[in-house]
Amino acid sequence: MNIKYGIIGLGGIAQVFAGALNTIPDAELTAVASGNRERAEAFSKKFEASKIYDSYIDLIHDKEVDVVYVALTHNFHYDIVKMCLENGKAVLCEKPLAINKKDAEELIALSRKNKVLLMEAMWTRCLPSFQKAKEWVDSGKIGDVRLIDAKFCFNAPYDPKHRLFNPRLAGGSLYDTGVYVIEFTTGILGEKPETVSGFATIAETGVDDFAVINMSFKSGALAMLSCGTRAHVNKDAGIYGTNGRIVVYEFFSSKKCELYDNNNNLVESFEDYCQDGFVYQIRHFNKLFEKGKLESDIIPLEDTANCADVFDKLMNQWGIVGNI
């Protein structure tokens, strides 16, 4: 059967998603919704959606739509996802699902109560290179993990109205790119952090624009993470163990990872040649939907809630919670 998707929020990430969706044989784009009719019509024409809605709730009420992909700015996620779950619609929501632990736990509880599939769109965890790196770690190829080093930083022009810097849109580097380094780490280790600390620089609008994050885990592993919107930084991630190390190149959209021993000898290399990494996320979600699952084993809801808990702790440390 074809799984019919509706998309709410038609910005840049929705275009990437829709392009990937149209390459999946068992999925189709049925409906799109935007407050801007002209944008919706252009999006619908480009990606061949059969229905256009001016109202988000009208799309959610469409009985032909099986899954809603939520691609709005972070500040709208909670309300829209809640409406979807209350109406029995499976949800794939752009990261972060929620910007605090309270909201994340409420949505997760509602998903389980109503028996509706919910997944945060942490597409990087679905990439074969991530899965290969995790397989190497889980099988003990590098011994006990002692350190994970991951960075996701880019240089964006400062614009106080842009979603990256606008507190009304839940802007800031932590929500936009920090979520990736945090969930890369917890995904590789398979555990939540015991302690979290960090430093951040604050933009004129009151949101964080660059941050370093340190985490410790019960297993003994440590993490050194960075996120930012004001400078380009190398995005290769390192996983260091007692018997070797793993390099995940361009971890955010990785197509390659390598395994080295303690003498810096290359032991194994993995490379994926797929041009659009979003397809792995969509295929994974489709399998969950077809099997009647309520959550992902690759991106479990507990990890999503734990990441939101890290948000809370860091925002409190930085003293900017009241600005969001």
C-alpha positions as CSV (number, residue, x, y, z in Angstrom):
1,M,0.0,0.0,0.0
2,N,1.0,3.6,-0.5
3,I,1.4,5.6,2.7
4,K,-0.1,9.0,2.2
5,Y,1.8,11.9,3.7
6,G,0.7,15.4,4.5
7,I,3.2,18.2,5.2
8,I,2.6,21.1,7.5
9,G,5.2,23.9,7.1
10,L,6.7,24.4,3.7
11,G,10.2,25.8,4.2
12,G,13.5,24.6,3.0
13,I,13.6,21.4,5.1
14,A,10.2,20.4,3.8
15,Q,11.4,20.7,0.2
16,V,14.3,18.4,1.0
17,F,11.9,15.9,2.6
18,A,9.3,16.1,-0.2
19,G,12.0,15.5,-2.8
20,A,13.1,12.4,-1.0
21,L,9.5,11.2,-0.4
22,N,8.8,11.3,-4.1
23,T,11.5,8.7,-4.7
24,I,10.0,6.2,-2.3
25,P,7.7,3.6,-4.1
26,D,5.4,3.0,-1.2
27,A,4.8,6.6,-0.2
28,E,3.1,9.6,-1.8
29,L,2.6,13.3,-1.0
30,T,-1.1,13.8,-0.6
31,A,-1.6,17.2,1.0
32,V,0.4,20.3,2.0
33,A,-0.6,23.1,4.4
34,S,0.7,26.6,4.7
35,G,-0.6,30.0,5.9
36,N,0.7,31.4,2.6
37,R,-1.5,30.2,-0.3
38,E,1.0,31.2,-2.9
39,R,3.7,29.2,-1.3
40,A,1.5,26.2,-0.9
41,E,0.5,26.3,-4.6
42,A,4.1,26.5,-5.7
43,F,5.1,23.7,-3.4
44,S,2.2,21.5,-4.5
45,K,3.0,22.0,-8.1
46,K,6.7,21.3,-7.6
47,F,6.2,18.1,-5.6
48,E,2.9,17.0,-7.1
49,A,0.7,17.1,-4.0
50,S,-2.9,16.6,-4.8
51,K,-4.4,18.8,-2.1
52,I,-3.6,22.2,-0.7
53,Y,-4.9,23.5,2.7
54,D,-4.8,27.0,4.2
55,S,-5.5,25.5,7.6
56,Y,-3.2,23.1,9.5
57,I,-6.2,21.5,11.3
58,D,-8.0,20.9,7.9
59,L,-5.0,18.8,6.8
60,I,-4.9,16.9,10.1
61,H,-8.7,16.1,9.7
62,D,-8.1,14.8,6.1
63,K,-9.0,11.1,6.3
64,E,-6.8,10.3,3.3
65,V,-3.7,11.5,5.1
66,D,-2.0,8.7,7.0
67,V,1.1,10.6,8.3
68,V,1.8,14.2,9.1
69,Y,5.3,15.5,8.6
70,V,5.7,18.6,10.8
71,A,8.3,21.0,9.4
72,L,7.3,24.2,11.2
73,T,9.7,26.3,13.3
74,H,10.4,24.8,16.7
75,N,8.0,27.0,18.6
76,F,5.0,25.4,16.8
77,H,5.9,21.7,17.2
78,Y,4.2,21.1,20.5
79,D,0.8,22.4,19.5
80,I,0.7,20.9,16.1
81,V,2.0,17.5,17.1
82,K,-0.5,17.4,20.0
83,M,-3.4,18.1,17.5
84,C,-2.2,15.3,15.2
85,L,-2.0,12.8,18.1
86,E,-5.4,13.8,19.4
87,N,-6.8,13.1,15.9
88,G,-5.1,9.8,15.5
89,K,-2.5,10.9,12.9
90,A,0.9,9.3,12.9
91,V,3.6,12.1,13.2
92,L,7.1,12.5,12.0
93,C,8.2,15.8,13.5
94,E,11.3,17.8,12.6
95,K,13.9,18.1,15.4
96,P,13.6,19.0,18.1
97,L,10.2,17.4,18.9
98,A,10.0,19.8,21.9
99,I,12.1,22.5,23.4
100,N,11.7,21.3,27.0
101,K,11.3,18.0,28.8
102,K,7.8,18.8,30.1
103,D,6.4,19.2,26.5
104,A,8.3,16.2,25.2
105,E,7.0,14.0,28.0
106,E,3.4,15.2,27.4
107,L,3.5,14.4,23.7
108,I,5.1,11.0,24.3
109,A,2.4,10.2,26.9
110,L,-0.3,11.2,24.5
111,S,1.2,9.1,21.7
112,R,1.2,6.1,24.0
113,K,-2.3,6.8,25.4
114,N,-3.8,7.1,21.9
115,K,-1.6,4.4,20.4
116,V,-0.4,6.7,17.6
117,L,3.1,6.4,16.0
118,L,5.3,9.4,16.9
119,M,9.0,9.9,15.9
120,E,11.4,12.8,16.0
121,A,13.0,13.3,12.6
122,M,16.5,12.6,13.7
123,W,17.3,11.4,10.2
124,T,21.1,11.2,10.8
125,R,20.5,8.1,13.0
126,C,19.0,6.3,10.1
127,L,22.1,6.8,7.9
128,P,24.0,3.6,7.1
129,S,27.3,5.2,8.2
130,F,25.8,6.0,11.7
131,Q,24.5,2.4,11.9
132,K,27.9,1.0,11.0
133,A,29.7,3.1,13.5
134,K,27.2,2.0,16.2
135,E,27.7,-1.6,15.2
136,W,31.4,-1.3,15.6
137,V,30.9,0.2,19.1
138,D,28.4,-2.3,20.2
139,S,30.5,-5.2,19.0
140,G,33.5,-4.0,21.0
141,K,35.7,-3.1,18.0
142,I,37.2,-0.1,19.9
143,G,36.8,-1.5,23.4
144,D,35.2,0.7,26.0
145,V,34.2,4.2,24.7
146,R,36.0,6.9,26.6
147,L,35.3,10.0,24.5
148,I,32.9,11.3,21.8
149,D,33.8,14.5,20.0
150,A,31.2,16.0,17.7
151,K,30.6,19.5,16.3
152,F,27.9,21.0,14.2
153,C,28.6,24.7,13.5
154,F,28.0,27.0,10.6
155,N,28.2,30.7,9.9
156,A,24.8,32.4,9.2
157,P,24.3,36.1,8.5
158,Y,22.9,37.7,11.6
159,D,19.3,38.6,11.2
160,P,17.2,39.2,14.4
161,K,14.0,38.2,12.5
162,H,15.4,34.9,11.1
163,R,14.4,31.7,12.9
164,L,18.0,31.1,14.0
165,F,18.1,34.2,16.1
166,N,14.5,35.0,16.8
167,P,13.5,34.0,20.4
168,R,9.8,34.0,19.4
169,L,10.6,31.2,16.9
170,A,12.6,29.3,19.6
171,G,15.8,30.2,17.9
172,G,19.4,29.5,19.0
173,S,22.1,27.1,18.1
174,L,21.2,24.5,20.8
175,Y,17.8,23.8,19.3
176,D,19.0,24.0,15.7
177,T,22.3,22.1,15.7
178,G,23.0,21.1,19.3
179,V,20.2,18.5,19.1
180,Y,22.2,16.7,16.4
181,V,25.4,16.4,18.4
182,I,23.5,15.4,21.6
183,E,21.5,12.7,19.9
184,F,24.5,11.5,17.9
185,T,26.2,10.9,21.3
186,T,23.3,9.2,23.1
187,G,22.6,7.1,20.0
188,I,26.1,5.8,19.8
189,L,26.3,5.1,23.5
190,G,22.8,3.9,24.1
191,E,22.5,5.7,27.4
192,K,21.5,9.1,28.7
193,P,24.0,11.5,30.3
194,E,24.4,11.7,34.0
195,T,25.9,15.2,34.1
196,V,25.6,18.1,31.7
197,S,27.5,21.4,31.6
198,G,28.3,24.0,29.0
199,F,29.2,27.5,28.0
200,A,27.4,29.7,25.5
201,T,27.7,33.1,23.8
202,I,24.4,35.0,23.6
203,A,23.2,36.9,20.5
204,E,21.7,40.4,20.8
205,T,18.3,38.8,20.6
206,G,18.9,36.8,23.8
207,V,19.3,33.3,22.2
208,D,22.5,31.2,22.2
209,D,24.6,31.5,19.0
210,F,27.5,29.3,19.9
211,A,28.0,26.7,22.6
212,V,30.3,24.0,24.0
213,I,28.7,21.1,25.8
214,N,30.3,18.5,28.1
215,M,28.5,15.3,29.2
216,S,29.4,12.3,31.3
217,F,27.8,8.9,31.3
218,K,27.4,6.0,33.7
219,S,29.6,3.8,31.4
220,G,32.5,6.1,32.0
221,A,32.3,7.8,28.6
222,L,32.6,11.6,28.2
223,A,31.5,13.9,25.4
224,M,32.8,17.1,24.1
225,L,30.3,18.7,21.8
226,S,29.9,22.1,20.0
227,C,27.1,23.8,18.2
228,G,26.9,27.2,16.7
229,T,25.6,29.6,14.0
230,R,28.4,32.1,13.8
231,A,31.4,30.2,12.5
232,H,32.2,27.2,10.3
233,V,33.7,24.2,12.1
234,N,34.8,20.8,10.9
235,K,31.9,18.4,11.2
236,D,33.8,15.1,11.5
237,A,32.9,13.2,14.7
238,G,35.3,11.0,16.6
239,I,34.5,8.1,18.9
240,Y,37.5,7.1,21.0
241,G,37.8,3.8,22.8
242,T,40.4,1.8,24.8
243,N,41.2,-0.3,21.7
244,G,40.9,2.1,18.8
245,R,38.8,4.9,17.4
246,I,36.1,5.6,14.8
247,V,35.9,8.6,12.5
248,V,32.4,9.5,11.2
249,Y,33.0,12.0,8.4
250,E,30.6,14.9,8.1
251,F,28.5,13.1,10.8
252,F,25.5,15.3,10.1
253,S,25.1,13.9,6.6
254,S,27.7,11.2,6.8
255,K,28.4,8.8,3.9
256,K,31.6,7.4,5.3
257,C,33.1,6.1,8.5
258,E,36.5,4.5,9.3
259,L,37.7,2.2,12.1
260,Y,41.3,2.5,13.4
261,D,43.3,0.5,15.9
262,N,45.4,1.9,18.7
263,N,48.4,2.1,16.3
264,N,46.4,4.3,13.9
265,N,46.1,1.5,11.4
266,L,43.0,1.5,9.2
267,V,41.1,-1.7,10.1
268,E,37.9,-1.2,8.3
269,S,36.1,1.4,6.1
270,F,32.5,1.9,5.2
271,E,31.0,4.1,2.5
272,D,27.5,4.7,1.3
273,Y,26.8,6.2,-2.1
274,C,23.1,7.2,-1.7
275,Q,22.7,10.8,-2.8
276,D,19.8,11.7,-0.5
277,G,20.1,10.5,3.1
278,F,16.5,11.5,3.9
279,V,15.3,8.3,2.1
280,Y,16.6,6.1,4.9
281,Q,14.5,8.0,7.5
282,I,11.3,7.8,5.4
283,R,11.8,4.0,4.7
284,H,12.3,3.4,8.4
285,F,9.2,5.4,9.3
286,N,7.2,3.6,6.7
287,K,8.2,0.2,8.1
288,L,7.2,1.3,11.6
289,F,3.8,2.5,10.3
290,E,3.1,-0.7,8.3
291,K,3.9,-2.8,11.3
292,G,1.7,-0.8,13.6
293,K,4.6,0.3,15.8
294,L,4.2,3.3,18.2
295,E,7.9,4.3,18.2
296,S,11.2,3.8,16.6
297,D,13.9,1.5,17.9
298,I,16.5,3.7,16.2
299,I,15.1,7.0,17.5
300,P,13.3,5.9,20.7
301,L,11.1,8.5,22.4
302,E,13.1,8.1,25.6
303,D,16.1,9.6,23.7
304,T,14.0,12.5,22.5
305,A,12.9,13.2,26.1
306,N,16.4,12.9,27.4
307,C,17.6,15.4,24.8
308,A,14.9,17.9,25.9
309,D,16.1,17.4,29.5
310,V,19.6,18.4,28.3
311,F,18.1,21.5,26.8
312,D,16.5,22.4,30.1
313,K,19.7,22.0,32.1
314,L,21.8,24.0,29.6
315,M,19.3,26.8,29.3
316,N,19.1,27.1,33.0
317,Q,22.8,27.3,33.3
318,W,23.0,30.0,30.6
319,G,20.1,31.9,32.2
320,I,18.1,32.3,29.0
321,V,15.1,30.1,29.7
322,G,12.8,33.1,30.2
323,N,13.6,34.4,26.7
324,I,12.0,31.5,24.9
